[in-house]
């Protein structure tokens, strides 16, 4: 099996997103919005009128890294629900 371009693991309502390939955009929608403030910057209404918290995760390595700095690792943010 080929390695995945994006790996998403959900455990206990928390999503861990790892982008393994450059120039990929991943959108994660968390529909468990109980307790989220109405003015939360990531609160969004989807195309069906349902409210969710919307995260966009990217790994952009279009330009080569600076030779003085270590190479950037794939992004692996965790999101609580």
N, C-alpha and C positions, 0 to 999 in steps of 0.2 A: 504494500500500500504506500502511496506517495504521502509525504508529510503534508499536513494541512497548511493552507495559507493563513487561516485564522482559527484559533482555538478558543472556544467559549465553555467555561465550566460554571455551573450554577450549583451552589450548595448553601442551604439554609437561607435562601432568599438573596444571596450575594452572588453577583456574576463577576467572574474574572475573565477578562478578554485579553488575549495575546495575539498580536498581529505579527506574523512571521515573514511577511513579504512586503517589500516597499510598494508605495503608491496604491494601497488598498484603503478603502473607506468602509467602516463597519458602523452600522447604526444599531444601537441596543435600546429597546423600549421596555421600561419597567412600568407595568400597569398597576402595581401595588402602591398607590399614592396616598394611602391612609396616613395622616399625620404630616403630609407635605404641605408647607405653606402655599397659599394661593399665589404669592408673588415670587415663588422659587424660580430662579433664573432658567432652570431646565424643564420646568413644567410646560407641557405642550398638549394641544388637542389634535388628535390624529384625524385622518381622512374620514373616519366613521363617527367622529364627534366624541370619542372616548379620550379621557385624560390619561396622560402618562408622563413619566420623566424620560426625556430623550437624551441619550448620550451618543456622541459621534467619536469614534476612535480611529486614528489614522497612524500609519507608519510611513513617513515620507523621507526617503533617503535618496532623492533625485540628484542632489549634489554630493560629491565625495566629502567625507568627513575631514576636518582639519587634521593634518598629520601630527600636530602637537597635542591633540586631545584624543582620548580613547574613543574607539568606535561606539556609536550609539547602539544600545541594546533595543530589541523589539519592545514596543510599549505593552505594559501589562497592568493597566489600571484595574482597580476593584471598585465595584459599585454596590452600595447597600440598598436594600429595598424596603 
